[in-house]
């Protein structure tokens, strides 16, 4: 199986962020998935507090404005990883 090595100025890079997607040297995508998970966990508390105070249509708008883009951006790239990495 071929290995992927990311080099910049002859220095091997373990992990880099390019266009908002974190690429690791083994292309497992776990650092990026962890980053997205952390962002979504921060928003979870806000949604929990707002669920009884705002109407459903407003909650949907907030979801599609703040949560949906994090999940969709780069999904074609990191979504092809092992399902066990995406179980979070």
Residue frames as qw, qx, qy, qz and C-alpha x, y, z in Angstrom:
[[0.000, 0.890, 0.456, 0.000, 0.00, 0.00, 0.00],
 [0.416, 0.485, -0.043, 0.768, 1.49, 3.38, -0.95],
 [0.370, -0.612, -0.434, 0.549, 2.08, 5.91, 1.79],
 [0.174, 0.873, 0.213, 0.402, 1.39, 9.62, 1.58],
 [0.558, -0.355, -0.195, 0.725, 4.04, 12.03, 2.78],
 [0.115, 0.953, 0.223, 0.170, 3.34, 15.74, 2.97],
 [0.649, -0.228, -0.016, 0.726, 6.52, 17.79, 2.69],
 [0.148, 0.976, 0.105, 0.120, 7.14, 21.51, 2.67],
 [0.117, 0.861, -0.467, 0.166, 10.73, 22.66, 2.12],
 [0.604, 0.255, -0.742, 0.140, 11.91, 19.06, 2.65],
 [0.179, -0.188, 0.710, -0.655, 10.28, 18.92, 6.10],
 [0.291, -0.300, -0.886, -0.202, 7.74, 16.19, 6.78],
 [0.353, -0.252, 0.164, -0.886, 4.47, 17.55, 8.12],
 [0.038, 0.147, 0.950, -0.272, 2.37, 15.50, 10.54],
 [0.097, 0.704, 0.690, -0.138, -0.72, 17.65, 10.30],
 [0.124, -0.077, 0.143, 0.979, -1.73, 20.80, 8.44],
 [0.297, 0.649, 0.563, -0.417, -4.85, 22.88, 8.00],
 [0.132, -0.062, 0.539, 0.830, -5.65, 23.73, 4.41],
 [0.325, -0.244, -0.421, -0.811, -8.83, 25.61, 3.46],
 [0.595, -0.337, 0.237, -0.690, -10.36, 24.73, 6.81],
 [0.972, -0.045, -0.174, -0.149, -9.75, 20.98, 6.55],
 [0.387, -0.694, 0.606, -0.036, -7.14, 19.39, 8.80],
 [0.860, 0.364, -0.351, -0.074, -5.05, 16.88, 6.85],
 [0.634, -0.606, 0.480, 0.008, -2.95, 14.37, 8.78],
 [0.063, 0.581, -0.752, -0.304, -0.04, 12.34, 7.44],
 [0.234, 0.011, 0.972, 0.026, -1.98, 9.05, 7.44],
 [0.355, -0.095, -0.432, -0.824, -5.17, 10.51, 5.90],
 [0.185, -0.319, -0.904, 0.216, -7.28, 9.11, 8.72],
 [0.156, -0.561, -0.289, -0.760, -9.03, 12.49, 9.12],
 [0.533, -0.538, -0.608, 0.238, -9.37, 12.00, 12.88],
 [0.276, -0.250, -0.226, 0.900, -7.93, 15.46, 13.74],
 [0.185, -0.154, -0.327, -0.914, -10.47, 17.12, 11.44],
 [0.522, -0.449, -0.666, -0.288, -13.35, 15.03, 12.77],
 [0.488, -0.425, -0.530, 0.548, -12.29, 15.88, 16.34],
 [0.116, -0.086, -0.011, 0.990, -12.17, 19.57, 15.44],
 [0.364, -0.294, -0.482, -0.741, -15.68, 19.50, 13.95],
 [0.567, -0.452, -0.687, 0.046, -16.94, 17.55, 16.96],
 [0.362, -0.307, -0.394, 0.787, -15.53, 20.16, 19.37],
 [0.099, -0.061, -0.175, -0.978, -17.19, 23.00, 17.43],
 [0.501, -0.352, -0.589, -0.527, -20.52, 21.20, 17.49],
 [0.527, -0.390, -0.668, 0.353, -20.26, 20.41, 21.20],
 [0.148, -0.142, -0.226, 0.952, -19.93, 24.12, 21.93],
 [0.337, -0.118, -0.313, -0.880, -23.14, 24.81, 20.04],
 [0.453, -0.299, -0.833, -0.106, -25.02, 21.95, 21.68],
 [0.243, -0.377, -0.605, 0.658, -25.36, 23.79, 25.00],
 [0.154, 0.177, -0.060, -0.970, -26.75, 26.84, 23.27],
 [0.456, -0.125, -0.646, -0.600, -29.35, 24.77, 21.45],
 [0.391, -0.310, -0.835, 0.234, -30.26, 22.99, 24.66],
 [0.086, -0.368, -0.432, 0.819, -31.04, 26.29, 26.36],
 [0.249, 0.212, -0.217, -0.920, -32.97, 27.72, 23.40],
 [0.107, -0.147, -0.927, -0.328, -35.18, 24.73, 22.59],
 [0.090, -0.622, -0.758, 0.175, -38.14, 25.86, 24.71],
 [0.088, -0.636, -0.170, 0.748, -37.69, 29.60, 24.19],
 [0.176, 0.417, -0.434, -0.779, -37.75, 29.81, 20.39],
 [0.827, 0.317, 0.171, -0.432, -40.20, 28.44, 17.83],
 [0.839, -0.006, 0.498, 0.221, -39.19, 25.43, 15.74],
 [0.618, 0.728, 0.158, 0.249, -38.76, 27.40, 12.53],
 [0.044, -0.941, 0.306, -0.140, -36.29, 29.71, 14.26],
 [0.678, -0.478, 0.554, 0.073, -34.32, 26.77, 15.68],
 [0.826, 0.339, 0.387, 0.232, -34.14, 25.25, 12.20],
 [0.378, 0.897, -0.050, 0.224, -32.79, 28.51, 10.79],
 [0.321, -0.823, 0.463, -0.075, -30.16, 28.70, 13.51],
 [0.833, -0.153, 0.517, 0.125, -29.22, 25.06, 12.90],
 [0.743, 0.529, 0.287, 0.292, -28.78, 25.59, 9.17],
 [0.169, 0.948, -0.162, 0.217, -26.78, 28.76, 9.79],
 [0.257, -0.778, 0.540, -0.193, -24.36, 27.49, 12.45],
 [0.704, -0.267, 0.655, -0.064, -24.27, 23.67, 12.51],
 [0.842, 0.448, 0.296, -0.052, -25.00, 22.44, 9.00],
 [0.457, 0.833, -0.311, 0.036, -22.06, 24.19, 7.29],
 [0.291, -0.640, 0.704, -0.104, -19.55, 22.59, 9.70],
 [0.757, 0.000, 0.647, -0.089, -20.86, 19.14, 8.88],
 [0.755, 0.607, 0.243, -0.036, -21.11, 19.61, 5.12],
 [0.231, 0.893, -0.377, -0.086, -17.84, 21.43, 4.42],
 [0.105, 0.573, -0.813, -0.020, -15.32, 18.90, 3.18],
 [0.797, -0.080, 0.470, -0.372, -17.65, 15.96, 3.72],
 [0.859, 0.470, -0.167, -0.113, -16.62, 14.47, 0.37],
 [0.362, 0.626, -0.633, 0.275, -13.05, 14.31, 1.61],
 [0.116, -0.344, 0.797, -0.484, -13.25, 13.13, 5.20],
 [0.771, -0.005, 0.219, -0.598, -16.54, 11.26, 4.82],
 [0.846, 0.308, -0.411, -0.143, -14.79, 8.37, 3.05],
 [0.021, 0.506, -0.781, 0.366, -12.86, 7.35, 6.15],
 [0.292, -0.124, -0.942, 0.109, -13.61, 4.31, 8.31],
 [0.448, -0.617, -0.420, -0.492, -17.11, 4.37, 9.82],
 [0.671, -0.479, -0.441, 0.355, -15.63, 3.84, 13.29],
 [0.351, -0.033, -0.100, 0.931, -13.93, 7.26, 13.05],
 [0.195, -0.323, -0.284, -0.881, -17.28, 8.90, 12.22],
 [0.453, -0.457, -0.766, 0.000, -19.23, 7.32, 15.09],
 [0.209, -0.200, -0.426, 0.857, -18.78, 10.37, 17.31]]
